[in-house]
Amino acid sequence: MWLFNSSVGRKVVMSVTGIALILFLTFHCAMNIVALFSGRAYNAICELLGANWYAVAATMGLAALAVIHIVYAFILTAQNRTARGDNRYEVATTVNAGKVEWASKNMLVLGIIILLGLLLHLFNFWYNMMFAELFPSIHYDAAPADGFGKIISTFSNPVFVVLYVVWIVAIWFHLSHGFWSAMQTLGWSGKTWLCRWKVIGLIYTTLLMLGFLVVVLAFAFGCAPSLCCDGAAADCCVQAADCCKEAAAVCGK
């Protein structure tokens, strides 16, 4: 089948899976922004997307898309290096060298950084949430659906904050090139639309990554609005209020 056996077909598969992953990132970013303003609302979303059949199916689908995208990236990179042979280092001397983006020349390196960041993210959140619900006998987390608490604890660690910032920057570079490149591969750009897709992609991916970055930094510096008596803190407030009511009732008697 040409989608899997030809170079053009592999690029089409990479483009389609890449666009699907960008759409998921958009949903994920919107979900994270909810955490900025309400811990309870964020935890409600986490509970909805917990260990149920549709969430597990969606997770498996996303995992398949990511694996296909990564595998094809390595295959195409190896093919390109083989095709260029000893001349692959002479790109800088060509007429179009100035037009070659830095991200385009370093997509593999960016991809490796993104993959390592993804593994860290899966460990910090997916493993401690959905996996904990699926296999409660293996993972002894008392509140796997408390995503808001996971965000607070993760970004209270400066090391994680730095790693996530580096990860987000790498994703931005990767998407800023990958967005318009996918449109070009799918034949949705001509001479005019190529420039437009580059501008659209740059704006879209910048806003998308800024959304993730704001969440990380807001919780890292403790300035997220949701930290003001919401989420887990709100539960403490409610419990304290109940205790006060009970104490007042006892004193009244």
C-alpha positions in Angstrom: 0.0 0.0 0.0 1.4 3.4 -1.1 0.6 5.0 2.3 3.2 2.7 4.0 5.6 1.8 1.2 6.3 5.1 -0.5 8.0 8.2 0.8 5.1 10.4 -0.1 2.6 8.0 1.6 4.6 8.1 4.8 4.6 11.9 4.7 0.9 11.8 4.4 0.5 9.5 7.3 2.8 11.8 9.4 0.8 14.8 8.4 -2.6 13.3 9.3 -1.4 11.9 12.6 0.4 15.2 13.4 -2.8 17.2 12.7 -4.8 14.8 14.9 -2.2 15.3 17.8 -2.4 19.1 17.4 -6.2 18.8 17.8 -5.7 16.8 21.0 -3.2 19.4 22.3 -5.8 22.0 21.7 -8.3 20.1 23.8 -5.7 19.4 26.5 -4.7 23.1 26.6 -8.4 24.1 27.1 -8.7 21.6 29.9 -5.6 22.9 31.6 -6.8 26.5 31.4 -9.9 25.3 33.4 -7.4 24.4 36.2 -6.3 28.0 36.3 -9.7 29.2 37.4 -11.4 26.2 39.2 -9.8 23.2 40.8 -13.3 21.6 41.3 -14.2 22.0 37.6 -10.8 20.5 36.6 -11.3 17.5 38.9 -14.8 17.0 37.5 -13.3 16.8 34.0 -10.6 14.4 35.3 -13.3 12.2 36.8 -15.3 12.3 33.5 -12.2 11.2 31.6 -11.1 8.7 34.2 -11.0 4.9 33.9 -14.0 4.3 31.7 -14.3 2.5 28.4 -14.4 5.6 26.2 -11.6 7.3 28.0 -9.4 4.2 27.8 -10.3 3.8 24.1 -9.4 7.4 23.4 -6.1 7.0 25.3 -5.2 3.9 23.2 -6.1 5.8 20.0 -3.9 8.7 21.0 -1.1 6.3 21.9 -1.4 4.7 18.5 -1.3 8.0 16.7 1.8 9.1 18.7 3.6 5.8 18.0 2.9 5.9 14.3 4.0 9.6 14.1 7.2 8.9 15.9 8.1 5.7 14.0 7.4 7.3 10.7 9.5 10.3 11.7 12.5 8.1 12.3 11.9 6.2 9.1 11.7 9.4 7.0 14.7 10.9 8.7 16.8 7.7 8.0 15.6 7.7 4.4 16.5 11.4 3.9 20.0 10.8 5.4 20.5 7.8 3.2 19.4 9.7 0.1 21.7 12.6 0.8 24.7 10.4 1.7 27.9 12.4 2.2 26.2 15.5 0.8 23.8 15.9 3.7 26.2 18.3 5.4 26.4 20.5 2.3 22.9 21.9 2.7 24.2 25.1 4.1 26.0 25.9 0.9 22.9 25.7 -1.3 21.1 28.7 -2.6 18.0 27.9 -0.5 20.0 27.5 2.7 18.8 30.8 4.1 15.2 29.7 3.6 15.6 26.5 5.6 14.2 26.9 9.0 16.1 25.9 12.1 13.2 23.7 13.2 13.1 22.0 9.8 16.8 21.0 10.1 16.4 19.8 13.7 13.0 18.1 13.7 14.6 14.8 14.9 16.3 16.4 17.9 13.1 18.3 18.7 11.2 15.0 18.4 13.5 13.2 20.8 13.1 16.1 23.4 9.3 16.0 22.9 9.3 12.2 23.4 11.3 12.4 26.6 9.0 15.1 27.9 6.0 13.0 27.0 7.3 10.1 29.0 7.8 12.4 32.0 4.3 13.8 31.6 2.8 10.4 31.4 4.6 9.4 34.6 3.5 12.5 36.5 -0.1 12.4 35.5 -1.4 9.5 33.5 0.4 6.9 35.6 -0.8 8.5 38.8 -4.4 9.0 37.6 -5.8 6.7 34.9 -3.4 3.9 35.5 -4.0 4.1 39.3 -7.7 3.7 38.6 -7.3 0.8 36.2 -5.0 -1.1 38.6 -5.7 0.1 42.1 -4.0 -3.0 43.6 -0.7 -2.0 42.0 -0.8 1.8 42.6 -1.7 3.0 46.1 -2.9 6.5 45.3 -5.7 7.6 47.6 -7.1 10.1 45.1 -6.2 9.3 41.5 -8.9 11.7 40.2 -7.4 14.6 42.0 -5.7 16.1 38.9 -5.7 19.5 40.5 -3.7 18.2 43.4 -1.3 16.6 40.9 -0.8 19.9 39.1 0.0 21.7 42.4 2.5 19.1 43.6 4.2 18.7 40.2 4.8 22.4 39.6 5.8 23.0 43.1 9.1 21.2 42.1 11.4 23.7 40.3 13.1 20.8 38.4 9.8 19.8 36.9 9.0 23.4 36.0 12.2 23.8 34.1 11.8 20.5 32.3 8.2 21.3 31.3 9.3 24.8 30.0 12.0 23.2 27.9 9.4 20.6 26.7 6.9 23.3 25.7 9.5 25.3 23.8 10.6 22.2 21.9 6.9 21.5 21.0 6.5 25.0 19.8 9.5 24.8 17.5 8.3 21.4 16.2 4.7 22.5 15.6 5.7 25.9 14.0 7.3 23.9 11.2 5.1 20.8 11.3 1.8 22.7 10.9 2.4 24.3 7.6 4.5 21.4 6.4 1.5 19.0 7.0 -0.7 21.4 4.9 1.9 21.4 2.1 2.1 17.6 2.1 -1.7 17.2 1.9 -1.7 19.5 -1.1 -3.7 22.3 0.7 -1.2 25.0 -0.1 0.0 26.8 -3.2 2.5 29.7 -3.6 0.0 32.1 -1.9 -1.4 29.7 0.7 2.0 28.4 1.8 2.8 31.8 3.3 -0.6 32.1 4.8 -0.4 28.6 6.4 3.0 29.6 7.9 1.5 32.7 9.5 -1.6 30.8 10.7 0.5 28.0 12.0 2.9 30.4 13.8 0.0 32.3 15.5 -2.0 29.1 16.4 1.0 27.2 17.8 2.2 30.2 19.7 -1.1 30.8 21.4 -1.4 27.1 22.1 2.0 26.8 23.7 1.5 30.0 25.6 -1.6 28.4 27.1 0.4 25.5 28.5 3.2 27.8 29.6 0.9 30.1 31.5 -0.5 27.1 33.4 2.9 25.8 34.4 4.2 29.2 35.5 1.0 30.3 37.3 1.1 27.2 39.5 4.9 27.4 39.8 4.7 30.9 41.2 1.5 30.3 43.1 -0.5 33.0 41.3 -3.2 30.8 39.7 -6.7 32.1 40.6 -7.9 28.6 41.4 -5.4 28.4 44.3 -7.6 30.8 46.2 -9.7 28.4 48.1 -10.6 26.0 45.3 -10.2 22.4 44.5 -8.6 20.6 47.4 -8.3 23.9 49.3 -12.1 24.4 48.9 -12.7 21.0 50.5 -10.6 22.1 53.5 -12.6 25.3 53.7 -15.9 23.4 53.6 -14.7 21.0 56.3 -13.5 23.9 58.5 -16.9 25.6 58.1 -18.7 22.3 59.1 -16.4 22.0 62.2 -17.2 25.6 63.1 -21.0 24.9 62.8 -20.7 21.8 64.9 -18.7 23.7 67.5 -21.2 26.5 67.6 -24.1 24.0 67.9 -22.3 22.3 70.9 -21.6 25.6 72.5 -25.3 26.7 72.0 -26.5 23.6 73.8 
